[in-house]
Amino acid sequence: MKARSIVWISLFLSISISLAAQSRIAIDHGPYLQGLTEDEVTIIWTTNKPAVSWVELAPDDGTHFYHEARPQFFAENYGFKKVDSVHMVTLKNLTPNTTYRYRVYSHEVTDHQAYYVAYGRTVASDVYGQKPLTFTTNNPRKEEVLFLMINDIHGDNALMDSLLTGVQWDKTDLVFFNGDMCTDMRSEKKLFDDFMDTAVKTFAKETPFYYARGNHETRGNFASTYPRYFPTPTGQLYYTFRQGPVFFIVLDCGEDKPDSDIEYHGLAAFDNYRTEQAQWLEKTIQSDACKQAPFKVVIIHIPPLGNWHGENEILKKFVPILNSADIDLMLCGHLHRHLYQEKNNTTHFPILVNHNRQMVGVTATDKLMEVHITDTKGKQVKTFTYKVR
Ligand SMILES: [Fe+2]
């Protein structure tokens, strides 16, 4: 065979192989955990092709994942197994304080007619070549909780990486993203490129993060799709949960400027969203779950300081309610600098605004809550201590 023919044949073969590989279904992002509580979690991942998806769940009992058929939980809605490229499976009625192993599957749907559905290949997370993924449900009786908070990353993956380097994930219960993790929301790809792929790679498959939306997640054509990727226990962007001795109240700050501002092009309705949220907050602080927790921590991106419209709204609508709830600490971001305000006559709890190049780490028992702030080199730069009331 002539040399030229061999070159053409090899070129043809390599193009065919690469096209075949491209056309195969693959998990392109995730999986990651959301909305983890004592008895529920949602597992989310995406594929490059539409598929029917499910999670297999196994106890953490030392058996091989292939020991027996594991129960399957499908991504379902309105009586359908959903065909989609964004997959979310909510596991309910879990046992508190229990570690589960999980595996995700997607079965490609290649054609969907009125009376005919065709399937392609199935893709799944690996449980043979590597350990199955795990998560542990929250435990209100856990003696100690360790949580972290980062904010205002603005799509800087290297910054996020440097803040999270050295974290002992086996000792870390949860992470907060306190807003402005990106500068705007324009596509699913950008969402994962900006910070989510780094989160998944570093911890989010097995350690939950809880998101407080910032004023930059509200911007862009993909902003209204954002909640789909970060489901919460309430179905809203404000919610509560308890882990160990701490009751967390996560609030949505909305935008910083008035809804009528030219920058929002007539699409903002955050005054109403904050009013609706204040009504929910009023009821929430009356709950036994809130009243009985040794520590109460509020997570909100914009602090009720300064004089912008958003700041004033938070001061006017949220702070008076929080003032009657014995809040121990409010954690904020937004300012891109460190600021600490002691409790005073206006705000009956301290406010810690975290620098965007620093990370907050909190350890709490039922007697003491210690806050350690570290920089991008992992060096501790400040500490604060709170005793139980
Ligand atoms: Fe902000």
Boltz pocket constraint, residues with backbone or C-beta under 6 A from the ligand:
constraints:
  - pocket:
      binder: B
      contacts: [[A, 179], [A, 180], [A, 214], [A, 215], [A, 216], [A, 301], [A, 333], [A, 334], [A, 335]]
      max_distance: 6.0
